[in-house]
């Protein structure tokens, strides 16, 4: 939603969050963890976290990567807990 919400504007992510909160939005999809504090500042959440380091080519379609992807997902869940995000 970040790209769609700010499409055609020069709004900063901070401004997008402020406006989204004013409009009653709950959060944005696919926001990287380094931007989660900005979401939290406005009472928003990352409604769908991106899979860090995973692409279509090296994602869940590759069984040999499942263990590494699972570890990464648990790390992301732990990071979300530390930043106040819901699982």
C-alpha positions in Angstrom: 0.0 0.0 0.0 2.9 2.3 0.6 3.5 2.7 -3.2 -0.2 3.0 -4.0 -0.9 5.5 -1.1 1.9 7.8 -2.1 1.7 7.3 -5.9 2.2 10.5 -7.8 3.2 12.5 -4.7 6.4 13.4 -3.0 5.1 12.6 0.4 7.6 11.2 2.9 6.7 7.9 4.6 6.2 9.9 7.8 3.7 12.1 6.0 2.0 9.0 4.5 1.6 7.5 8.0 0.3 10.7 9.5 -2.3 11.0 6.7 -3.2 7.3 6.9 -3.8 7.5 10.6 -6.0 10.6 10.1 -8.1 8.7 7.6 -8.5 5.8 10.0 -6.3 3.3 8.3 -4.9 0.5 10.4 -1.5 0.2 8.6 0.5 -0.6 5.5 1.4 -3.9 3.8 5.0 -4.9 3.1 6.8 -2.3 5.1 10.5 -3.1 5.9 11.3 -3.5 9.6 13.4 -0.3 9.7 10.2 1.7 9.0 8.1 0.0 11.7 9.0 2.7 14.3 7.4 5.3 12.0 4.2 3.1 11.8 4.1 2.8 15.6 4.6 6.5 16.0 1.2 7.0 14.4 -0.5 4.0 15.9 -0.3 2.0 12.7 1.0 -1.6 12.1 2.7 -3.5 9.4 -0.3 -5.4 8.3 1.7 -7.9 6.2 5.4 -8.1 6.8 7.7 -8.8 3.8 9.7 -12.0 3.8 13.2 -10.6 4.3 15.7 -12.0 1.9 13.3 -14.2 0.0 12.3 -13.7 -3.6 10.0 -15.7 -5.9 13.0 -17.6 -7.2 14.4 -18.6 -3.8 11.2 -18.8 -1.8 9.0 -21.5 -0.5 8.9 -23.2 -4.0 12.4 -24.4 -3.1 12.1 -27.2 -0.5 15.9 -27.2 0.1 15.5 -23.7 1.5 12.6 -24.4 3.8 14.7 -24.7 7.0 16.5 -21.4 6.4 13.2 -19.6 5.5 11.6 -21.0 8.7 14.4 -19.6 10.8 14.1 -16.2 9.0 10.4 -16.2 9.7 10.9 -16.9 13.4 13.5 -14.0 13.5 11.0 -11.7 11.9 8.3 -12.7 14.4 10.7 -12.1 17.3 11.6 -8.7 15.8 7.9 -7.9 15.5 7.3 -8.7 19.2 10.1 -6.4 20.2 8.6 -3.5 18.2 5.1 -4.1 19.4 3.7 -5.7 16.3 1.0 -8.4 16.5 1.8 -11.9 15.0 
